[in-house]
C-alpha cells in the first residue's frame, strides 16, 4: 500500500482515540482545539472578574486561606487530563 492510502491500518496507541484525528467527540483534533479555546476564554473571564470584584479567582469560588488541598488536587488532575489529551492526539498523528 502507498503512503497516501487511507485504508491502511493504524497501530492502536492503547487509548480511546480516533486514529485519524477527525471527528467531533473524544480525543480528536477538533475537540482538543475547542477545549483549548474554551479554556482560554474561561481564564480571561476569571481574570476580568478578578479585576471587577477585587477577589482572586480562588476566592471567587470560595477557596480562601492560601493554597488548599482541594485546589492542588484539582490542578493536578486538570493538568494530567490536558496532557493525556495532547499526547493522545499527537500519538495518533505520528502513528
C-alpha positions as CSV (number, residue, x, y, z in Angstrom):
1,X,0.0,0.0,0.0
2,X,1.2,3.5,-0.6
3,X,1.8,6.2,2.0
4,X,-1.3,8.1,0.7
5,X,-3.7,5.2,1.0
6,X,-6.3,6.0,3.7
7,X,-7.4,2.3,4.1
8,X,-4.0,1.4,5.7
9,X,-4.3,0.0,9.2
10,X,-3.2,2.4,12.1
11,X,-1.4,1.0,15.0
12,X,-3.5,1.4,18.2
13,X,-1.9,3.5,21.0
14,X,-3.9,2.0,23.8
15,X,-6.3,4.9,24.3
16,X,-9.8,5.5,23.0
17,X,-8.6,7.9,20.3
18,X,-9.9,8.5,16.8
19,X,-6.9,7.3,14.8
20,X,-7.5,9.9,12.0
21,X,-7.8,12.8,14.4
22,X,-11.0,13.7,12.7
23,X,-14.5,14.0,14.2
24,X,-16.1,16.0,16.9
25,X,-16.0,13.8,20.0
26,X,-13.2,12.1,22.0
27,X,-9.5,13.0,21.6
28,X,-9.9,14.4,18.2
29,X,-8.2,17.4,16.7
30,X,-11.5,19.3,16.6
31,X,-12.4,18.6,20.2
32,X,-9.0,19.4,21.6
33,X,-8.9,22.7,19.6
34,X,-12.2,23.8,21.1
35,X,-11.2,22.6,24.5
36,X,-8.2,24.9,24.4
37,X,-10.2,27.8,23.1
38,X,-12.8,27.4,25.9
39,X,-10.0,27.2,28.5
40,X,-8.5,30.5,27.2
41,X,-11.9,32.2,27.3
42,X,-12.5,30.9,30.9
43,X,-9.1,32.1,32.1
44,X,-9.6,35.6,30.6
45,X,-13.2,35.7,32.1
46,X,-11.7,34.7,35.5
47,X,-9.1,37.4,35.4
48,X,-11.6,40.0,34.2
49,X,-13.9,39.1,37.1
50,X,-10.9,39.4,39.4
51,X,-10.3,43.0,38.3
52,X,-14.0,43.8,38.6
53,X,-14.6,42.3,42.0
54,X,-11.2,42.7,43.6
55,X,-11.2,39.0,44.6
56,X,-8.8,36.4,43.3
57,X,-10.0,33.5,41.2
58,X,-9.9,31.1,44.1
59,X,-11.8,33.5,46.4
60,X,-14.5,33.8,43.8
61,X,-15.2,30.1,44.1
62,X,-14.9,30.1,47.9
63,X,-11.4,28.8,48.4
64,X,-9.7,31.1,50.9
65,X,-6.8,31.0,53.2
66,X,-4.0,30.3,50.8
67,X,-3.5,27.2,48.7
68,X,-5.7,24.4,49.7
69,X,-5.6,20.6,49.2
70,X,-8.7,20.8,47.0
71,X,-7.1,23.3,44.6
72,X,-3.9,21.3,44.4
73,X,-5.8,18.1,43.6
74,X,-8.0,19.8,41.0
75,X,-5.0,21.5,39.3
76,X,-3.0,18.2,39.3
77,X,-6.0,16.3,37.8
78,X,-6.6,19.0,35.2
79,X,-3.0,19.1,34.2
80,X,-2.9,15.3,33.8
81,X,-6.1,15.2,31.7
82,X,-4.8,18.0,29.5
83,X,-1.5,16.3,28.8
84,X,-3.2,13.0,28.2
85,X,-5.4,14.6,25.5
86,X,-2.5,16.3,23.9
87,X,-0.3,13.3,23.7
88,X,-3.1,11.0,22.6
89,X,-3.8,13.2,19.6
90,X,-0.1,13.6,18.9
91,X,0.4,9.8,19.1
92,X,-2.3,9.2,16.5
93,X,-0.8,11.8,14.2
94,X,2.6,10.2,14.4
95,X,1.3,6.6,14.0
